[in-house]
C-alpha cells in the first residue's frame, strides 16, 4: 500500500501541502519591497492569496502607498503594510516580528529581497561599501534565519480578516533573493561576489539549523534581469541598486550568452518566490534556484551579469 507522507501532517483547515498552492491566511514579509524584484514578489504573494504582506524598505512613504494601491487594485483581499526597515538591524527585525505577532498572531513567509550591487572594482570598493553589501546581501538573511522561525512556529485560530485561515501546525518559508554571483566570481564586482556567496552560505547553514521546525529556507539566484533602469539613471557605484540594468548588455550579447536569448523580468523572479512560499515546493529546502535563462549553463566561464 502506498502511503502519502504529506497527508500525515495535513489538517482539516490548513496545510502547507495545499494542492492549489494558495497562501490563504499567510502573513508575509518582503524586504526591499519597493525595488523592482521586491515589488514583483509582493504582487505574486498577493496572487497566491496571502492575507497580508509587510512591505519593508528604507524607501519613502510615497513608494509604500503606491505599492499598496497597486496590489489592492488587483488583489483587494491582500493587505499591504508599508514598514520602514533598516537592513541588518537586530532591533528593527525583532520589532517587526513583535508587531506582526501582536497584529496577526502568526508569520509564514519571509523574503529578503534587499540586495545591494556594490562597486564594480576592488579599487572603487571601500571597507564601508563592503560592509553595506554584506548587511544587505547576507546579514539580512542571517537575521531572518535567527529570528523568524520561532514566530513561524506560532499557531492561531482563523481570524476575521479577508483571506483568513487558521494555522494549526508549524510552518514557514524563508526565501533569500541573491544573484548568480552566489556561486560565480566576476559577475559584477568583488563586493557583490563576496556578499552573495555569504547569502547562499546562510541558506546552506540554515538547513541544519531549521531541522524539526517545519521551516524551509531556499535561495533564488537571478542572472541578468531587466529592472527597468536606464543607464543614464543608473548608479555605476552600485550603492543604490540591487541588480545591474539589462542595458549594460547588448541584445547581441544576450543572444550569444543566454540560452533564452534575453534578460529576465522581475515578475519571473516573483513567480519563483511564489513557488517557494507555497506548498508546491514542500520538499525543497537548502536549494539554490538559478534563474538566469540558462546563461551559466551555456557559458560557465563567461560573465553572466
C-alpha positions as CSV (number, residue, x, y, z in Angstrom):
1,X,0.0,0.0,0.0
2,X,1.3,3.4,-0.9
3,X,1.4,6.0,1.9
4,X,1.2,9.7,1.2
5,X,3.5,11.0,3.9
6,X,2.4,14.6,3.2
7,X,-1.1,13.7,4.4
8,X,0.2,12.8,7.8
9,X,0.8,16.5,8.5
10,X,-2.3,17.8,6.8
11,X,-5.1,19.3,8.9
12,X,-8.7,20.0,8.1
13,X,-8.2,23.7,7.6
14,X,-4.6,24.5,7.0
15,X,-1.9,22.6,5.0
16,X,1.4,23.6,3.6
17,X,0.7,20.9,1.0
18,X,-2.4,22.6,-0.5
19,X,-3.0,21.2,-3.9
20,X,-3.8,24.7,-5.3
21,X,-0.6,26.3,-3.9
22,X,-2.7,29.1,-2.2
23,X,-1.4,31.0,0.8
24,X,-4.7,31.8,2.5
25,X,-4.2,33.3,5.9
26,X,-0.5,33.6,5.3
27,X,1.3,36.7,6.8
28,X,4.5,37.5,4.8
29,X,7.5,39.8,5.0
30,X,9.3,41.2,1.9
31,X,12.3,43.3,2.4
32,X,13.4,45.6,-0.4
33,X,9.7,45.6,-1.4
34,X,9.8,48.9,-3.2
35,X,12.6,47.7,-5.6
36,X,11.5,46.1,-8.9
37,X,12.1,42.5,-7.8
38,X,10.6,43.0,-4.3
39,X,7.6,44.7,-5.8
40,X,7.1,41.7,-8.2
41,X,7.4,39.3,-5.2
42,X,4.8,41.2,-3.2
43,X,2.4,41.1,-6.1
44,X,3.0,37.4,-6.6
45,X,2.3,36.6,-2.9
46,X,-0.9,38.5,-3.2
47,X,-1.8,36.5,-6.3
48,X,-1.4,33.3,-4.2
49,X,-3.9,34.7,-1.7
50,X,-1.7,35.9,1.1
51,X,-3.7,37.7,3.8
52,X,-1.0,40.3,4.5
53,X,2.4,41.4,3.1
54,X,4.7,43.6,5.2
55,X,6.5,45.7,2.5
56,X,9.7,46.5,4.3
57,X,12.1,49.1,2.8
58,X,14.1,52.2,3.6
59,X,12.1,53.9,0.8
60,X,9.7,56.8,1.2
61,X,6.0,56.6,2.4
62,X,5.0,57.5,-1.1
63,X,6.6,54.4,-2.5
64,X,4.8,52.2,0.1
65,X,1.5,53.8,-0.8
66,X,1.9,53.3,-4.5
67,X,2.8,49.6,-4.0
68,X,-0.2,49.1,-1.6
69,X,-2.6,50.8,-4.1
70,X,-1.3,48.7,-7.0
71,X,-1.7,45.5,-5.1
72,X,-5.1,46.4,-3.7
73,X,-6.4,47.3,-7.1
74,X,-5.7,43.8,-8.4
75,X,-5.9,41.7,-5.2
76,X,-8.2,43.6,-2.8
77,X,-8.2,40.8,-0.2
78,X,-4.4,41.1,0.5
79,X,-3.4,43.9,2.8
80,X,0.0,45.5,2.2
81,X,1.5,47.3,5.1
82,X,4.5,49.6,4.4
83,X,7.1,49.2,7.1
84,X,10.2,51.3,7.4
85,X,13.1,48.8,7.9
86,X,16.8,49.2,8.4
87,X,18.8,46.4,6.8
88,X,20.6,44.0,9.1
89,X,19.3,45.8,12.2
90,X,18.6,43.4,15.0
91,X,16.3,45.8,16.9
92,X,14.3,46.5,13.7
93,X,14.0,42.8,13.0
94,X,12.7,42.0,16.5
95,X,10.4,45.0,16.4
96,X,8.9,43.9,13.1
97,X,8.3,40.4,14.3
98,X,6.7,41.7,17.5
99,X,4.4,43.9,15.5
100,X,3.4,41.1,13.2
101,X,2.6,38.7,16.1
102,X,0.7,41.3,18.0
103,X,-1.4,42.1,15.0
104,X,-1.9,38.7,13.3
105,X,-0.6,36.1,15.7
106,X,1.3,34.3,13.0
107,X,4.2,34.6,10.5
108,X,4.5,32.3,7.5
109,X,6.9,33.7,4.8
110,X,10.0,35.9,5.0
111,X,11.6,37.1,1.8
112,X,14.9,39.0,1.8
113,X,15.0,40.9,-1.5
114,X,17.0,43.9,-0.3
115,X,20.3,43.1,-2.0
116,X,22.9,45.7,-2.9
117,X,25.2,45.6,-6.0
118,X,28.2,47.5,-4.8
119,X,31.1,49.0,-6.7
120,X,32.3,47.2,-9.9
121,X,36.0,47.1,-9.0
122,X,38.2,46.5,-5.9
123,X,39.8,49.9,-6.4
124,X,36.4,51.6,-6.0
125,X,35.4,49.5,-3.0
126,X,35.9,51.0,0.4
127,X,35.6,48.9,3.6
128,X,32.3,50.7,4.4
129,X,31.0,49.7,0.9
130,X,31.8,46.1,1.6
131,X,30.1,46.3,4.9
132,X,26.9,47.7,3.4
133,X,26.8,44.9,0.8
134,X,27.3,42.3,3.5
135,X,24.5,43.9,5.5
136,X,22.1,43.9,2.6
137,X,23.0,40.6,1.0
138,X,23.9,38.3,3.8
139,X,23.2,39.9,7.2
140,X,19.5,40.4,6.4
141,X,19.1,36.7,5.6
142,X,21.0,35.9,8.8
143,X,18.6,37.8,11.0
144,X,15.7,36.2,9.2
145,X,17.1,32.7,9.9
146,X,17.8,33.6,13.5
147,X,14.6,35.3,14.5
148,X,11.8,34.3,12.1
149,X,11.5,30.6,12.8
150,X,10.2,30.9,16.4
151,X,7.5,33.3,15.1
152,X,6.6,30.9,12.3
153,X,6.1,28.1,14.9
154,X,3.1,30.1,16.4
155,X,-0.3,28.7,15.6
156,X,-3.5,30.7,15.6
157,X,-7.3,30.2,15.0
158,X,-8.9,31.7,12.0
159,X,-9.1,35.5,12.1
160,X,-11.9,37.7,10.8
161,X,-9.9,39.4,8.0
162,X,-10.1,38.7,4.3
163,X,-8.4,35.5,3.1
164,X,-8.2,34.3,6.7
165,X,-7.4,30.7,7.5
166,X,-6.4,29.0,10.8
167,X,-2.9,27.9,11.4
168,X,-2.7,24.7,13.5
169,X,0.8,23.5,12.7
170,X,4.3,24.8,12.5
171,X,5.2,26.0,9.0
172,X,7.3,28.7,7.4
173,X,9.4,29.5,4.3
174,X,12.4,31.8,4.3
175,X,13.4,32.9,0.8
176,X,16.7,34.7,0.1
177,X,17.0,36.6,-3.2
178,X,20.6,36.7,-4.1
179,X,22.3,36.5,-7.6
180,X,24.3,34.1,-9.8
181,X,27.2,35.8,-8.0
182,X,26.4,33.4,-5.2
183,X,28.4,30.8,-7.0
184,X,30.4,32.6,-9.6
185,X,33.2,35.2,-9.5
186,X,33.4,38.2,-11.8
187,X,29.7,38.7,-12.2
188,X,30.0,42.4,-11.4
189,X,32.5,43.3,-8.7
190,X,34.2,41.6,-5.8
191,X,31.9,43.1,-3.2
192,X,28.9,41.6,-4.9
193,X,30.5,38.2,-5.3
194,X,31.7,38.0,-1.6
195,X,28.4,39.1,-0.1
196,X,26.3,36.9,-2.5
197,X,28.4,33.9,-1.6
198,X,27.7,34.6,2.0
199,X,24.0,34.8,1.3
200,X,24.0,31.3,-0.1
201,X,26.0,30.2,2.9
202,X,23.2,31.4,5.2
203,X,20.8,29.2,3.2
204,X,23.0,26.1,3.3
205,X,23.8,26.6,7.0
206,X,20.1,27.1,7.6
207,X,19.0,23.6,6.6
208,X,20.6,22.0,9.7
209,X,19.6,25.0,11.9
210,X,15.9,24.5,10.9
211,X,15.7,20.8,11.4
212,X,12.5,20.0,13.3
213,X,11.0,23.5,13.0
214,X,8.8,22.9,9.9
215,X,10.5,25.9,8.3
216,X,12.3,25.7,4.9
217,X,14.9,28.0,3.6
218,X,15.9,28.5,-0.1
219,X,17.8,30.8,-2.3
220,X,16.9,32.4,-5.7
221,X,19.9,33.4,-7.8
222,X,18.8,35.7,-10.7
223,X,21.0,36.3,-13.6
224,X,20.6,39.3,-16.0
225,X,17.3,40.9,-15.0
226,X,15.7,43.9,-16.7
227,X,14.9,46.1,-13.7
228,X,13.7,48.9,-15.9
229,X,16.5,51.3,-15.1
230,X,18.2,53.3,-17.9
231,X,21.9,53.6,-17.9
232,X,21.6,57.4,-17.6
233,X,19.9,57.0,-14.2
234,X,21.9,54.0,-13.0
235,X,24.3,54.4,-10.1
236,X,27.5,52.9,-11.5
237,X,28.9,52.5,-8.0
238,X,26.0,50.2,-7.3
239,X,25.3,51.7,-3.8
240,X,21.6,52.2,-4.6
241,X,20.9,49.3,-6.9
242,X,20.1,45.6,-6.4
243,X,21.0,44.3,-9.9
244,X,22.6,45.9,-12.9
245,X,20.2,47.0,-15.7
246,X,20.0,44.7,-18.7
247,X,21.0,47.7,-20.9
248,X,24.6,47.0,-19.8
249,X,24.5,44.0,-22.1
250,X,23.6,44.5,-25.8
251,X,20.9,42.4,-27.4
252,X,23.6,40.6,-29.4
253,X,25.5,39.7,-26.2
254,X,22.3,38.4,-24.6
255,X,21.6,36.2,-27.7
256,X,25.1,34.9,-27.6
257,X,25.4,34.2,-23.9
258,X,21.9,33.5,-22.6
259,X,20.0,30.3,-23.5
260,X,16.7,32.1,-23.8
261,X,18.4,35.0,-25.6
262,X,17.0,37.7,-23.4
263,X,17.2,39.3,-20.0
264,X,14.7,38.1,-17.4
265,X,11.9,40.1,-15.8
266,X,11.2,40.9,-12.2
267,X,7.9,39.1,-12.5
268,X,9.8,35.9,-13.4
269,X,11.7,36.1,-10.1
270,X,8.4,36.8,-8.3
271,X,6.9,33.6,-9.6
272,X,9.8,31.6,-8.3
273,X,9.3,33.2,-4.9
274,X,5.6,32.4,-5.0
275,X,6.6,28.8,-5.7
276,X,9.0,28.6,-2.8
277,X,6.5,30.2,-0.5
278,X,3.8,27.7,-1.3
279,X,3.2,24.0,-0.8
280,X,4.2,23.4,-4.4
281,X,7.8,23.4,-3.1
282,X,7.0,21.4,0.1
283,X,10.1,19.1,-0.2
284,X,12.6,21.7,-1.2
285,X,15.0,23.2,1.3
286,X,18.6,24.4,1.1
287,X,18.2,24.8,-2.7
288,X,19.7,27.5,-4.9
289,X,17.3,28.1,-7.8
290,X,19.4,29.7,-10.5
291,X,17.1,31.9,-12.7
292,X,19.3,33.1,-15.5
293,X,17.8,31.9,-18.7
294,X,20.5,29.2,-19.0
295,X,23.4,31.6,-19.2
296,X,25.6,30.0,-16.6
297,X,24.9,26.5,-18.0
298,X,25.8,27.6,-21.6
299,X,28.8,29.7,-20.7
300,X,30.2,28.8,-17.3
301,X,33.4,30.7,-18.0
302,X,31.8,33.9,-19.2
303,X,30.4,36.8,-17.1
304,X,26.6,36.2,-16.8
305,X,25.9,39.6,-15.3
